[in-house]
Amino acid sequence: MKSESHLKFKKHQPAIFIASALIVISMFLFLSLSGSGRLTAQPESSVPEKPALTSKLFSKGETLYKKQCSSCHGALGAGDGKAAYLLYPKPRDFTRGEFRLISTTDMTVRDSDLFKTITNGMPGSAMPPWKFLTEEDRWSLVYYVRYLAELGKKKSDGEITDEQIQKGLSWDEKKNLATEQIDPEAVVKISDEPPVNQDGIARGRALFVKGCVSCHGAEGKGDGQQMMKDSLGISLKPRDLTAGIFKASGSSEDLYYRMIAGLPGSPMPSYQYAFTPEEIWDMIHYVQTLPEGGKTDKAVMSRHSIHAQKVKQADFGPGAIGWNSVVGQEINLMPLWWRDDRVESVEVKAVHDSTNLYFQLSWADLTKDDQVGAVADFSDGAAVQFSQDTDPPLFAMGSENQTVSFWHWKSAWENELDPEGMIQKRYPNYVHSTPPKELYPQSLSGQDAGNPVSNMDSKSGAEEGRAKGIGSYTANRMQAEAVEAKSTWKDGRWIVVFKRPLKIEDSERIQFTKGKAIYVSFAVWDGSKQDRNGQKLISIWNELTVK
């Protein structure tokens, strides 16, 4: 007889979801390919001991959450932050209690589940790993996220009102909400993993064909059933398992959790009663053979150290021979609106000659998009973001209290064609509004008004800007530009070099001090994928030191 918790879980799942036996596994678990062609689990350190909940630790979690998490998840954890509209998959709404990565059979989330998710992030989404935070910081976030989740439930049940929240809850009330209350009997018990062999993989393949191909397709490429939605009504597509981008960690243990616990709020139900433990292990071992080698690592965000070495004055144009002796860093990128067909990474090199700082960015892009004569044309682009703060804001666009600086390049700004000629080619009857304005309609109002973002005749190929939060990007005055950019595109690869003096008079612009590390991140726009504005691929913060 099925347990009440299992029936409760199935009650929340639309019938169309039940056929998706492995969509949980399909959504972003880390796996790595062994020499035999089978993916082996990456080593997973045990979750460190949880510190006792104190008022001080809770306050630290609240501060960290507001700074690093609220832009996406919202002030009260409802998934409604300022950046949420830019993101897919959508930020988790903690208040619904539908945490994806759990290790229980009753849809409840353990503190250890939250800690692992915060630490490892979720490849295949805009949720990065936060392992560079201290263990105490991550535990403080665990407590505060649980508090928001339980607070949301109490609000929904009418036990706590908005008025009470505005007045402020007592510490005892907060502590009670932030304290884990898990039924020990609901914790998934993992059976012993059998040895991997070809017979087991073959059995797993047969089970996959029986229960999973309707969604994931015969070869696991995600080309089966496409009409799927989560509990919020948001459309989902089956994961292409061969892309190697899965959810949580790639350990067999975590894969087992996904199969037994399911994925609350998604099309993936619990298969605790659908398969025997032996069958589940066979399916796990088969799925681990599907991802293609080398792809998984490209979905993992990690922090790098970039050193701008001092060099003698030489040619450091895009692709110049001087760059050959410079050690670069391959920085992984993640689309804010996720797609598997993406620019996976950018190679970054940096040098200085005591006067100027040079950044070379290089990435694969099969199409050269430098025409913006039509409304539907979008330019390839790249940006470098800087923060001089010792404790930087979220890597997105700064915050109200912390300004970030940008160097921004667009291929269209370097287009050798005359900008007006490019438009005239697309729109033969186009008439520009100047001169004289009084005789013609205003066709390019942004450019006519002197808006630097609308400038199509950039002499340097780049602009400098700054931001203090989502939607606050401000370009510097065109006549005050200090940064230059030159580029080349060849054989499906962009190479862009930014150049700017180390020291400039304008105190509002980024300053570089030799030997002092600052934070730097990167963004790329792929015009052929209609990237523009906030639709882009970004990295997390890295450290830059001018030697």
Residue pairs with C-beta under 8 A, 6 or more apart in sequence:
2 273
3 105
5 105
5 106
5 107
5 186
6 105
6 270
6 272
6 273
8 106
8 107
9 105
9 106
9 107
9 262
9 264
9 269
9 270
10 269
10 270
12 231
12 264
12 265
13 267
13 269
14 229
14 267
16 225
16 227
16 228
16 267
17 23
17 228
17 266
17 267
17 268
17 269
18 269
19 211
19 212
19 214
19 215
19 225
20 212
20 214
20 215
20 216
20 225
20 228
20 238
20 267
20 268
21 208
21 211
21 212
21 215
21 271
21 274
21 283
22 208
22 211
22 212
22 215
22 216
22 241
22 259
22 268
22 283
22 287
23 215
23 216
23 228
23 236
23 238
23 239
23 263
23 266
23 267
23 268
24 100
24 247
24 258
24 259
24 262
24 263
24 266
24 268
25 241
25 246
25 247
25 255
25 258
25 259
25 284
25 287
26 216
26 222
26 238
26 239
26 240
26 241
26 246
27 100
27 124
27 239
27 246
27 247
27 263
27 266
28 122
28 123
28 124
28 125
28 239
28 245
28 246
28 247
28 248
28 299
29 246
29 247
29 248
29 249
29 250
29 254
29 255
29 258
30 42
30 120
30 123
30 246
30 248
30 249
30 250
30 296
30 299
30 300
31 39
31 40
31 41
31 42
31 244
31 246
31 250
31 288
31 291
31 296
32 39
32 40
32 41
32 42
32 250
32 296
32 297
33 39
33 40
33 291
33 292
33 293
33 294
33 296
34 40
37 289
38 196
38 201
38 285
38 288
38 289
39 244
39 250
39 288
39 289
39 290
39 291
39 296
40 288
41 249
41 250
41 251
41 252
41 253
42 249
42 250
42 251
44 249
44 251
44 253
44 254
47 112
47 115
47 116
48 115
48 135
50 111
50 112
50 115
50 139
50 142
51 57
51 136
51 139
53 143
53 175
53 178
53 179
55 171
55 175
57 136
57 139
57 140
57 143
58 140
58 143
58 144
58 147
58 174
58 175
58 178
60 136
60 137
60 140
61 139
61 140
61 141
61 142
61 143
61 144
61 145
61 147
62 144
64 133
64 137
64 140
64 141
64 144
65 73
65 141
65 144
65 145
65 148
66 75
67 393
67 394
67 399
68 130
68 394
69 141
70 81
71 81
71 82
71 83
71 394
71 396
71 469
71 470
72 79
72 81
72 83
72 84
72 87
72 91
72 126
72 127
73 79
73 81
73 84
73 91
73 92
73 93
73 94
74 80
74 81
74 84
74 91
75 81
76 95
76 148
76 151
76 152
77 93
77 94
77 95
77 145
77 148
77 149
77 151
77 152
78 93
78 94
78 95
78 152
79 90
79 91
79 92
79 93
79 94
80 93
81 91
82 469
82 470
82 471
83 91
83 336
83 396
83 470
83 534
84 90
84 91
86 336
86 337
86 534
86 535
87 125
87 126
87 336
87 337
88 125
88 336
88 337
88 338
89 122
89 124
89 125
89 338
90 232
90 234
91 126
91 127
92 98
92 99
92 100
93 152
93 232
94 145
94 148
94 149
94 152
95 148
95 149
95 151
95 152
95 153
95 155
95 156
96 152
96 231
96 265
97 107
97 108
97 109
97 149
97 152
97 153
97 264
98 107
98 231
98 264
98 265
99 109
99 113
99 114
99 117
99 149
99 264
100 122
100 247
100 263
100 264
100 265
100 266
101 109
101 113
101 116
101 117
101 247
101 248
101 254
101 257
101 258
101 263
102 108
102 109
102 110
102 113
102 257
102 261
102 262
102 264
103 110
103 112
103 113
103 187
103 188
103 257
103 261
104 110
104 182
104 183
104 186
104 187
104 188
104 261
105 186
105 188
105 260
105 261
105 270
105 272
106 183
106 186
107 262
107 264
108 182
108 183
108 186
109 146
109 149
110 180
110 182
110 187
111 142
111 143
111 146
111 180
114 141
114 142
114 145
114 146
115 138
115 139
115 142
116 248
116 249
117 127
117 248
118 130
118 133
118 138
118 141
118 142
118 145
119 129
119 130
119 131
119 138
120 129
120 131
120 248
120 249
121 127
121 128
121 129
121 130
121 301
122 247
122 248
123 245
123 246
123 247
123 296
123 299
123 300
123 301
123 334
124 239
124 245
124 246
124 247
124 299
124 338
125 334
125 338
126 334
126 335
126 336
126 338
128 301
128 334
128 395
128 540
129 300
129 301
129 302
130 138
130 141
131 138
132 303
133 141
143 178
144 178
146 177
146 178
146 179
146 180
147 174
147 177
147 178
150 177
150 178
151 160
151 165
151 177
154 160
154 177
155 161
155 162
155 165
160 169
169 177
188 256
188 257
188 260
188 261
190 253
190 256
190 257
191 256
191 277
191 281
193 252
193 256
193 281
194 200
194 278
194 281
196 285
200 281
200 282
200 285
201 282
201 285
201 286
201 289
203 279
203 282
203 286
204 282
204 283
204 284
204 285
204 286
204 287
205 286
207 275
207 279
207 282
207 283
207 286
208 216
208 220
208 283
208 286
208 287
209 218
211 274
212 220
213 224
214 224
214 225
215 222
215 224
215 225
215 228
215 238
215 267
216 222
216 223
216 224
216 238
216 239
216 240
216 241
217 223
217 224
217 238
219 242
219 290
220 240
220 241
220 242
220 287
220 290
221 240
221 241
221 242
222 237
222 238
222 239
222 240
222 241
222 243
223 238
223 240
224 238
225 238
226 237
226 238
227 235
228 235
228 236
228 237
228 238
228 267
229 235
229 236
229 267
230 236
230 265
230 266
230 267
231 265
231 266
232 265
236 266
236 267
239 245
239 246
240 340
241 287
241 290
241 291
242 290
242 291
242 292
243 291
243 292
243 295
243 340
244 291
244 292
244 295
244 296
244 299
245 295
245 296
245 299
245 340
246 291
246 296
247 258
247 263
248 254
248 257
248 258
250 288
250 296
252 281
252 284
252 288
255 284
255 287
255 288
256 280
256 281
256 284
258 268
259 271
259 275
259 280
259 283
259 284
260 270
260 271
260 272
260 280
261 270
262 268
262 269
262 270
262 271
271 280
275 283
297 332
298 332
298 344
298 345
299 332
299 334
299 344
300 332
301 332
301 334
301 539
301 540
302 332
302 540
303 540
303 541
303 542
303 543
304 329
304 331
304 542
304 543
305 329
305 542
305 543
305 545
306 329
306 348
306 350
306 520
306 542
306 543
306 544
306 545
307 327
307 350
307 544
307 545
307 547
308 350
308 351
308 352
308 357
308 358
308 544
308 545
308 546
308 547
309 326
309 350
309 351
309 352
309 547
310 351
310 352
310 353
310 354
310 547
311 322
311 326
311 351
311 352
311 353
312 353
313 353
314 320
314 322
314 353
315 321
315 322
316 322
316 323
316 351
316 358
316 360
316 497
316 499
317 486
317 497
318 360
318 486
318 487
318 488
318 495
318 496
318 497
319 488
319 490
319 495
322 351
323 349
323 360
326 349
326 350
326 351
326 360
327 349
328 347
328 348
328 349
328 360
328 362
329 347
329 348
329 349
329 542
330 345
330 346
330 347
330 348
331 345
331 346
331 347
331 348
331 522
331 539
331 542
332 344
332 345
332 539
333 342
333 343
333 344
333 345
333 346
333 522
333 523
333 524
333 537
333 538
333 539
334 537
334 538
334 539
335 342
335 536
335 537
336 534
336 535
336 536
336 537
336 538
337 535
339 529
341 529
342 526
342 529
342 537
343 363
343 364
343 365
343 524
343 526
343 537
344 364
345 363
346 361
346 362
346 363
346 382
346 522
346 524
346 539
347 360
347 361
347 362
347 363
348 359
348 360
348 361
348 522
349 359
349 360
349 362
350 357
350 358
350 359
350 360
350 544
351 357
351 358
352 358
352 502
352 512
352 546
352 547
354 502
355 501
355 502
356 499
356 500
356 501
356 502
357 499
357 500
357 501
357 502
357 512
357 546
358 497
358 498
358 499
359 384
359 407
359 497
359 498
360 495
360 496
360 497
361 382
361 384
361 494
361 495
361 496
361 497
361 498
361 522
361 524
362 493
362 494
362 495
362 496
363 382
363 493
363 494
363 524
364 492
364 493
365 380
365 489
365 492
365 493
365 494
365 526
365 528
366 492
366 528
367 380
367 526
367 527
367 528
368 380
368 411
368 489
369 377
369 378
369 379
369 380
369 411
369 526
369 527
369 528
370 379
370 380
370 411
370 412
370 414
370 415
370 489
370 527
371 377
371 379
371 412
371 415
371 422
372 378
372 379
372 412
372 422
372 456
373 422
373 423
373 425
373 426
373 427
374 426
374 427
376 530
377 426
377 527
378 525
378 527
378 528
378 530
378 531
378 532
379 410
379 411
379 412
379 413
379 525
379 527
379 532
380 410
380 411
380 494
380 525
380 526
380 527
381 408
381 409
381 410
381 411
381 523
381 524
381 525
381 527
381 531
382 408
382 409
382 494
382 496
382 522
382 523
382 524
382 525
383 406
383 407
383 408
383 409
383 522
383 523
384 406
384 407
384 498
384 520
384 521
384 522
385 395
385 404
385 405
385 406
385 520
385 521
385 522
385 523
386 404
386 405
386 406
386 510
386 518
386 519
386 520
386 544
387 393
387 398
387 402
387 404
387 405
387 518
387 519
387 520
387 541
388 510
388 511
388 518
388 519
389 402
389 519
392 402
392 404
392 519
392 541
393 399
393 401
393 402
393 404
395 521
395 538
395 539
395 540
395 541
396 470
396 538
397 404
397 467
397 468
397 469
397 470
397 471
397 472
397 473
398 404
398 466
398 467
398 468
398 469
398 472
399 468
399 469
400 468
400 469
401 468
402 468
403 466
403 467
403 468
404 466
404 467
404 468
405 464
405 465
405 466
405 509
405 510
406 464
406 465
406 466
406 467
406 473
407 462
407 463
407 464
407 483
407 485
407 498
407 500
408 462
408 463
408 464
408 465
408 475
409 461
409 462
409 485
409 487
409 496
409 498
410 458
410 461
410 525
411 487
411 489
411 494
411 527
412 456
413 455
413 456
413 458
413 461
413 462
414 458
414 461
414 485
414 486
414 487
415 422
419 456
419 457
420 432
423 430
424 430
430 443
431 440
431 441
431 443
432 440
432 443
432 444
433 440
433 441
433 442
433 443
433 444
433 445
433 448
434 440
434 448
437 448
442 448
444 454
446 453
446 454
447 454
447 455
447 456
452 463
452 475
452 476
452 477
452 478
453 475
455 463
455 478
458 478
459 481
460 481
460 483
460 484
460 485
461 484
461 485
461 486
461 487
462 481
462 483
462 484
462 485
462 498
463 475
463 476
463 478
463 481
463 483
464 475
464 476
464 481
464 482
464 483
464 500
464 509
465 473
465 474
465 475
465 476
466 473
466 474
466 476
466 508
466 509
467 473
467 474
470 534
476 509
480 506
482 500
482 501
482 504
482 506
482 509
483 498
483 499
483 500
484 498
484 499
484 500
485 496
485 497
485 498
485 499
486 496
486 497
486 499
487 494
487 495
487 496
487 497
488 494
488 495
489 495
502 511
502 512
502 514
502 546
503 511
503 512
504 511
510 518
512 518
512 546
513 546
514 546
514 547
515 545
515 546
515 547
516 545
516 546
517 543
517 544
517 545
518 543
518 544
519 541
519 542
519 543
519 544
520 541
520 542
520 543
520 544
521 538
521 539
521 540
521 541
521 542
522 538
522 539
522 542
523 536
523 537
523 538
523 539
524 531
524 536
524 537
525 531
525 532
525 535
525 536
525 537
526 537
531 537
